[in-house]
Amino acid sequence: MEPQAIGTTKGPGQSPHDFTFVSPDAAQSLRTGEYVAYQTRVDGQPRRILARITERQPLRLFPDSFMANPAIAPDTIAAMIGHDQPAGEHELFQLTATILGYYDAQLGDFINPRIPPRAGWPVYLAEAEELKTVLSAKQPGYIGAAHIGSLLSRERDAVPVVVDVQAFTSTHLAIIASTGAGKSYLAGVLLEELLKPYNRAAVLIVDPHGEYNTLTEVANLPPFTLDNYRAKARIFQPGEVKVRRGALTMADLRYLLPNLTERMEYILRRAYNDVQRRAAREKNDGERWTLGELMVRLRQLGEGSDDGDEADNRYKETAEAIIWRLESVLNQSVIFDDFDHLKLDQLFKPGQCSVLQLNEVDERQQQVMVATLLRRLFRARIATKKNEANPGDELYLPYPIFVLLEEAHHFAPAGGEAISTGILKQILGEGRKFGVGVGLISQRPGKLDGDVLSQCNTQFLLRIVNPVDQARVAESVETVGRDLLRELPALTKGQVIIAGQAVNTPILCRVRSRHTTHGAESINAPAEWVNYTSETESQRRSRDTALPASAGVRDDLRDWLG
């Protein structure tokens, strides 16, 4: 059946890649973000060229005088003076569309013919089956596919939106949104897709607010099981993730203690090498030295009590300064311990989402924990890829890892240097070669380091209202056109612009429903206030406060009576 034309081309647009067409749009289907197509020949071959509507303007408007009386409809006035529309005649619209081109399956990309359509050519609404094939880089249910939702301009589930997992886990992603726009919900959908049988990812999410504990439900849900595979999510509290201090390298210490002077680094390196050799000799393990042994050795070197060295006040002050730093970073952190140690293969396993809950840890300690884990992870992947680690070794990690960071602006702030910024930049720049991917989630892109954001080659953009945040996104995200960036303030909850390497072209998407319960619901303050002041709750509080008092009276009376 020949498709029905919905409009006629009028002429070129404001750029060489735009054109305008006129349509009555009786069905009101030609909304911003919708896809249309026209037929042409490219290099002698017939091609169907896809375009996305970016602007819509009415061509037939009532005179202003027709709207003078709000109580009378303008079409009533038009009918009274003989301008009644004949039956079947509809309003006209001029629509601007940006040319995407025709999809080349071999290249996996759209090819722009670079010639706009001629005036008078018919324009067609793009067919759903066509969009299913060319918009998403993957098809639902295949290895490496993540079904995020459906095309916003069509009916729900009519055109599935599927992103390429291989693309965003190797070249990184960013989820950016204002508060309440649905970024945590979207992240939950993404994590669900990573845990499904056709992906079985090894993924860690850093959860500063305790919003992802409901992911443990995946163990009992059918979409996450197949044959002998069953996905799982494991919750780690801060005290459960331990790194043995003796497992830290000198490079780790330099990173955790930034801005060391040459003298500081010399004394620290000397003390580090001494305690490591002693541990290897006496404990048969160079990683079994303790923080106390390192600080004792630093004091000895500062006092000159080694190999006849004379005491030097400058060395003593330097040693004490290093000890103070070690105390503040390594001794007051919940992650470091002299004996307990969580191996990387317990935290990272295919088919497991590890949720690191940091809602009871201050921001500085969160940065130290993330920096330490990312450094150990990256070092393990490098050692494994270079065949420098063997099965059973601490640094043997023979599969790629994906790490998702909530509140990413705390770990890579703009205009400031957090202890975690450096390793994040290194992984974003080099992680692709070693199979370490990073996803950043932030509600304040204006507070996120610009270099960090610009290295995320797949973007999920939900509603953003703040002009500073909009400007940061426009500066850092190259794959989203201006027409879609204008949509950011108008997006409603659960609507997202997806752009970058994980999709074939920027897409306006409606996020699908989650399989697991959403764990980031806002507190219903009015309901809690009303409940607190209810008679039932007041009586319960009275009983709870009376019981300990009466028990105390009985105890006093018993003591007095002997």
C-alpha positions in Angstrom: 0.0 0.0 0.0 1.4 3.4 -1.1 2.0 5.6 2.0 -0.1 8.7 2.3 1.7 12.1 2.1 1.2 14.3 5.1 2.8 17.5 3.7 4.5 19.2 0.8 8.0 20.7 0.8 8.1 24.5 0.6 11.8 25.4 0.5 15.1 25.5 2.4 15.4 26.3 6.1 17.9 28.5 7.9 20.7 26.0 7.6 21.9 23.8 4.6 20.5 20.8 6.5 17.0 22.2 7.2 14.0 22.4 5.0 10.4 23.6 5.5 7.2 21.9 4.5 3.5 22.7 4.8 0.9 20.4 6.2 -2.7 20.6 7.4 -1.8 18.1 10.1 -5.4 17.0 10.6 -4.4 14.2 13.0 -2.1 16.6 15.0 0.7 14.1 14.8 3.5 16.4 13.6 4.9 17.5 16.9 8.4 18.6 17.6 10.8 15.7 17.6 8.6 13.6 15.2 10.3 11.9 12.2 9.3 12.4 8.6 10.7 11.2 5.3 10.9 12.0 1.6 12.1 10.1 -1.5 15.1 11.1 -3.7 17.9 9.6 -5.6 21.5 9.6 -4.2 24.3 8.5 -6.5 21.7 7.0 -8.9 20.1 5.0 -6.2 16.6 5.6 -4.8 16.8 6.6 -1.1 14.4 7.4 1.6 15.7 10.4 3.6 14.8 10.7 7.2 14.3 14.1 8.9 13.3 15.3 12.4 10.8 18.1 13.0 12.4 20.9 14.9 9.9 23.8 14.6 6.1 24.2 14.0 4.3 27.5 13.1 0.7 28.1 12.2 0.1 29.8 8.8 -3.6 30.7 9.3 -4.3 32.9 12.2 -7.5 34.9 13.1 -7.2 38.7 13.1 -6.6 40.2 16.5 -10.0 41.8 16.4 -11.6 38.4 16.3 -10.3 37.8 19.8 -11.6 41.1 21.3 -14.4 39.4 23.2 -13.3 36.3 25.1 -16.9 35.2 25.5 -17.3 34.7 21.8 -15.2 32.1 19.9 -13.2 33.5 16.9 -14.7 31.0 14.5 -18.2 32.2 15.4 -17.2 35.7 14.4 -15.6 34.4 11.2 -18.9 32.6 10.3 -20.9 35.7 11.0 -19.0 37.8 8.4 -18.9 35.0 5.8 -15.5 33.5 6.5 -16.7 30.1 7.6 -14.4 27.3 6.6 -15.8 24.7 4.1 -16.2 21.2 5.5 -12.9 19.3 5.5 -10.7 22.4 5.3 -8.2 22.4 8.2 -5.6 24.8 9.6 -2.2 24.9 7.9 1.2 24.7 9.5 4.7 25.4 8.3 7.1 22.9 9.8 10.9 22.9 9.8 12.8 19.6 9.7 16.5 18.8 10.1 17.8 16.2 7.6 19.3 13.1 9.2 19.9 11.2 5.9 19.5 7.6 4.9 20.8 4.8 7.2 23.7 2.8 6.0 23.8 -0.6 7.8 27.4 -1.2 6.9 28.6 2.1 8.4 26.0 1.9 11.2 25.3 5.6 10.7 23.2 8.1 8.8 24.5 9.6 5.6 23.3 13.1 4.8 22.7 13.6 1.0 23.7 17.3 1.5 20.9 18.4 -0.9 17.6 19.5 0.5 14.3 18.3 -1.2 12.9 20.4 -4.0 9.8 22.5 -3.5 6.6 20.6 -4.1 7.9 17.1 -3.1 5.6 15.0 -0.9 6.6 14.4 2.7 5.6 11.3 4.6 5.4 10.3 8.2 8.2 7.9 9.0 6.9 4.4 9.5 7.2 2.7 13.0 9.0 -0.4 11.5 11.5 1.9 9.8 12.2 3.8 13.0 12.6 0.6 15.0 15.4 -0.4 12.6 17.4 2.8 12.2 17.1 4.9 15.4 18.5 2.4 17.9 21.9 0.8 17.5 20.6 -2.5 18.9 17.4 -4.5 18.9 15.6 -5.5 22.1 16.7 -8.8 23.7 20.0 -9.1 21.9 23.5 -9.2 23.6 24.6 -5.7 24.3 21.1 -4.1 24.2 19.5 -2.0 26.9 15.8 -1.3 26.4 15.3 2.2 27.9 11.8 3.0 26.8 9.9 4.1 23.7 9.9 7.0 21.2 8.2 10.0 22.8 6.4 11.2 19.6 4.6 7.9 19.1 2.2 5.8 21.2 3.8 4.1 24.2 5.9 1.0 23.2 5.2 1.6 19.5 8.9 2.3 18.7 11.2 0.8 21.4 14.4 2.9 22.2 17.4 0.6 22.7 20.9 1.8 23.5 24.2 0.0 22.8 25.7 -1.2 26.1 29.1 -1.8 24.5 29.2 1.8 23.4 28.4 3.5 26.7 30.4 1.1 28.9 33.6 1.7 26.9 33.2 5.4 26.1 31.3 6.4 29.3 27.9 8.1 29.9 26.3 11.0 31.7 22.8 11.2 33.2 22.0 14.9 33.8 18.8 16.2 35.2 17.2 18.7 37.7 16.0 17.4 41.0 12.8 15.4 40.6 13.1 14.9 36.9 13.6 11.1 37.2 17.4 10.6 36.9 17.5 7.9 39.7 14.6 6.1 38.1 16.3 6.1 34.8 19.5 4.9 36.4 17.5 2.0 37.9 16.2 1.1 34.5 19.7 1.2 33.1 21.0 -1.1 35.9 18.1 -3.5 35.3 19.1 -3.8 31.7 22.7 -4.4 32.6 21.7 -7.3 34.9 19.4 -9.0 32.4 20.6 -12.4 30.9 21.7 -10.9 27.6 24.1 -8.5 29.4 25.1 -10.0 32.8 27.2 -7.0 33.7 29.7 -6.5 36.5 28.6 -3.2 37.8 29.1 -1.0 40.9 26.9 2.0 41.8 28.1 4.5 44.3 24.9 5.5 46.2 25.3 8.5 48.5 21.6 8.6 49.4 20.6 5.0 49.9 18.3 5.0 46.9 19.2 1.7 45.2 18.7 -1.0 47.8 15.5 -2.1 46.1 17.7 -3.6 43.3 18.0 -6.7 45.5 14.5 -7.6 44.1 16.1 -8.8 40.9 17.0 -12.1 42.4 13.3 -13.1 42.5 12.1 -11.6 39.3 11.7 -13.6 36.0 13.3 -11.0 33.6 16.6 -11.5 35.4 16.8 -15.3 35.3 17.6 -17.7 32.5 18.7 -21.4 32.7 21.5 -21.4 35.3 21.8 -17.6 35.4 20.2 -15.5 38.2 21.1 -11.8 38.6 21.8 -10.4 42.1 22.4 -7.1 43.8 24.5 -6.9 46.9 24.4 -4.0 49.3 27.7 -2.9 50.8 27.7 -0.6 53.8 30.8 1.7 54.3 32.2 -0.6 57.0 32.0 -3.6 54.8 34.3 -2.3 52.1 37.8 -2.5 53.5 41.2 -2.0 51.9 44.2 -3.2 53.8 46.6 -0.4 54.4 49.5 -2.7 53.6 48.1 -3.3 50.1 48.6 0.4 49.2 51.4 1.1 46.9 53.7 4.1 47.1 51.8 5.6 44.2 48.6 5.2 46.2 50.0 7.0 49.1 51.3 9.8 46.9 47.8 10.1 45.4 46.0 10.0 48.8 48.4 12.6 50.3 48.6 15.2 47.6 51.0 18.2 47.4 53.9 16.3 49.1 57.2 18.2 49.0 60.3 16.5 47.8 61.6 16.0 51.3 58.2 14.6 52.4 58.2 12.1 49.5 61.8 11.1 50.2 61.1 10.3 53.9 57.8 8.6 53.1 59.3 6.5 50.4 62.2 5.5 52.7 59.8 4.5 55.5 57.5 2.7 53.2 60.3 0.6 51.7 61.6 -0.2 55.2 58.3 -1.5 56.6 57.5 -3.4 53.4 60.9 -5.2 53.6 60.5 -6.0 57.3 57.0 -7.4 56.7 58.3 -9.5 53.9 61.1 -10.8 56.1 59.2 -11.3 59.4 55.6 -12.0 58.2 56.5 -13.5 54.8 54.2 -10.9 53.1 55.2 -7.4 52.1 51.6 -6.3 52.3 51.1 -7.0 56.0 52.7 -3.9 57.4 50.4 -1.7 59.6 49.9 2.0 59.8 51.4 2.0 63.3 54.6 0.4 62.0 54.8 3.0 59.2 54.4 5.9 61.6 56.9 4.5 64.1 59.5 4.2 61.2 58.7 7.8 60.1 59.4 9.0 63.7 62.7 7.1 63.8 63.8 8.6 60.5 62.8 12.1 61.7 64.8 11.6 64.9 67.8 10.4 63.0 67.9 7.1 64.9 68.9 5.0 61.9 72.4 4.0 60.8 74.0 6.7 62.9 72.1 9.6 61.2 72.2 12.7 63.3 68.9 14.3 64.4 67.7 17.0 62.1 64.8 19.2 63.3 63.8 19.8 59.7 63.5 16.0 59.2 61.6 15.7 62.4 59.1 18.3 61.4 58.7 16.8 58.0 58.1 13.3 59.5 55.5 14.7 61.9 53.7 16.5 59.0 53.5 13.2 57.1 52.3 11.3 60.2 49.6 14.0 60.7 48.4 13.5 57.0 48.5 9.7 57.4 46.4 9.9 60.5 43.8 12.2 58.9 43.5 10.1 55.7 44.2 6.5 56.6 43.4 6.3 60.3 40.1 8.3 60.3 38.7 6.6 57.2 36.1 3.8 57.3 37.6 2.2 54.3 41.2 1.5 55.5 42.1 -1.3 57.9 45.4 -3.0 59.0 43.9 -6.5 58.6 40.4 -6.7 57.0 40.4 -6.6 53.2 37.6 -7.0 50.6 38.9 -8.5 47.4 38.0 -6.9 44.1 36.4 -10.1 42.8 33.9 -10.0 45.7 32.9 -6.4 44.8 32.9 -7.0 41.0 31.3 -10.1 39.5 29.4 -10.6 36.2 25.7 -10.7 36.9 26.1 -8.7 40.1 25.3 -5.1 40.9 27.2 -4.0 44.0 25.5 -1.0 45.7 28.0 1.0 47.8 25.8 2.9 50.2 27.6 6.1 51.5 24.6 7.9 53.1 26.2 7.8 56.5 29.7 9.0 55.3 30.8 12.7 55.0 31.7 14.0 51.6 35.5 14.0 52.1 35.4 10.3 53.1 33.2 9.5 50.2 35.8 11.0 47.9 38.6 9.0 49.5 36.6 5.7 49.2 35.8 6.3 45.6 39.3 7.4 44.7 40.8 4.3 46.4 38.4 1.8 44.8 38.7 3.3 41.4 42.5 3.2 41.6 42.6 -0.4 42.7 40.1 -1.3 40.0 42.0 0.4 37.3 45.3 -1.1 38.4 43.8 -4.5 38.4 42.4 -4.2 34.9 45.7 -3.0 33.6 47.6 -5.8 35.3 45.2 -8.4 34.0 45.2 -7.0 30.4 49.0 -6.9 30.4 49.2 -10.5 31.8 51.0 -9.2 34.9 48.4 -10.8 37.2 47.5 -14.5 37.3 44.3 -16.3 38.5 44.2 -16.1 42.3 46.2 -12.9 42.5 44.7 -9.9 44.2 44.8 -7.8 41.0 43.4 -10.5 38.7 40.1 -9.2 37.3 39.4 -10.9 33.9 36.3 -9.1 32.9 35.2 -5.5 32.1 33.7 -3.3 34.9 31.1 -0.5 34.8 30.9 2.0 37.6 28.0 4.4 38.1 28.5 7.5 40.3 25.5 9.2 41.8 26.1 12.9 42.7 29.1 12.9 40.4 29.7 16.6 41.0 30.9 15.7 44.5 33.7 13.5 43.0 34.8 15.8 40.2 33.7 19.3 41.1 34.2 22.2 38.8 36.8 24.8 39.9 38.0 22.5 42.7 40.3 19.4 42.9 38.7 16.6 44.9 40.9 13.7 45.7 38.8 11.6 43.4 39.0 13.9 40.4 42.4 12.7 39.1 41.6 9.0 38.9 38.2 9.8 37.3 39.9 11.8 34.6 42.4 9.1 34.0 39.7 6.4 33.6 37.6 8.6 31.4 40.7 9.2 29.2 42.2 5.7 29.2 39.6 3.3 30.6 38.4 2.2 27.2 41.6 0.3 26.5 41.4 -1.7 29.7 37.6 -2.3 30.0 36.7 0.2 32.8 33.6 2.3 32.0 32.1 5.1 34.1 28.7 6.6 34.3 28.1 10.0 35.9 24.8 11.1 37.4 24.3 14.7 38.5 21.6 17.2 39.1 24.0 20.1 38.8 26.1 19.9 35.6 27.2 23.5 36.3 29.1 22.2 39.3 30.6 19.2 37.5 34.1 19.5 36.0 33.8 20.4 32.3 36.5 18.1 31.1 34.9 15.1 33.0 31.5 15.8 31.5 32.8 16.3 27.9 34.5 12.9 28.0 31.2 11.1 28.4 30.2 10.1 24.9 26.7 9.0 25.6 24.3 11.5 27.3 20.9 11.0 28.9 19.4 14.5 29.4 16.2 14.9 31.4 14.6 18.2 32.4 17.1 21.0 33.1 15.8 24.4 34.1 18.8 26.2 35.6 20.4 28.4 32.9 23.9 27.8 34.2 23.3 24.0 33.9 21.9 24.4 30.5 24.9 26.4 29.4 27.3 23.7 30.8 25.4 21.0 28.9 25.5 23.0 25.7 29.3 23.5 26.1 30.2 19.9 26.9 27.7 17.9 24.9 28.5 18.0 21.2 26.0 15.4 19.9 22.8 17.1 20.8 21.4 19.8 18.4 20.2 23.1 19.5 16.6 22.2 18.7 16.7 19.3 21.3 18.6 21.5 23.8 15.6 23.9 23.7 13.4 21.0 24.8 15.3 20.6 28.1 13.1 22.9 30.3 9.9 21.5 28.8 10.6 17.8 29.4 8.3 16.2 32.0 9.2 13.5 34.5 10.3 10.4 32.7 11.1 12.0 29.4 14.7 12.0 28.3 16.9 13.0 25.4 19.4 10.3 24.5 22.3 11.2 22.4 25.9 10.0 21.6 27.5 6.8 20.6 25.0 4.5 22.1 22.3 5.5 19.6 22.3 6.2 15.9 20.8 9.7 16.3 19.6 11.8 19.2 16.2 10.5 20.4 13.4 11.9 22.6 12.4 8.9 24.7 9.7 8.0 27.2 11.4 5.9 30.0 9.8 2.5 30.5 8.5 1.3 33.8 10.9 -0.4 36.2 10.7 -4.1 37.1 12.0 -3.4 40.6 10.6 -0.9 43.1 11.8 2.7 42.8 13.7 3.5 46.0 14.1 7.3 45.8 10.6 8.5 46.6 10.3 11.9 48.3 9.1 12.0 51.9 5.4 12.9 52.2 5.8 15.6 54.8 2.1 16.6 55.2 1.1 13.0 55.7 3.7 12.5 58.3 2.7 15.7 60.2 -0.9 14.6 60.2 0.0 11.1 61.4 2.3 12.5 64.1 -0.5 14.6 65.6 -3.2 12.0 65.3 -4.8 10.7 68.6 -3.5 7.1 68.0 0.1 8.2 67.5 -0.1 10.5 70.5 -1.4 7.7 72.7 1.4 5.4 71.5 4.1 8.0 72.3 2.6 8.5 75.8 2.8 4.8 76.5 6.4 4.6 75.2 7.5 7.4 77.4 5.7 6.2 80.5 7.1 2.6 80.4 10.7 3.4 81.1 9.8 5.9 83.9 7.6 3.3 85.7 10.3 0.7 85.3 12.8 3.1 86.9 10.5 3.7 89.8 10.1 0.0 90.5 13.9 -0.4 90.4 14.4 2.4 92.9 11.7 1.0 95.2 13.2 -2.4 95.0 16.6 -1.0 96.0 15.2 1.0 98.9 13.4 -2.1 100.3 16.6 -4.1 99.9 
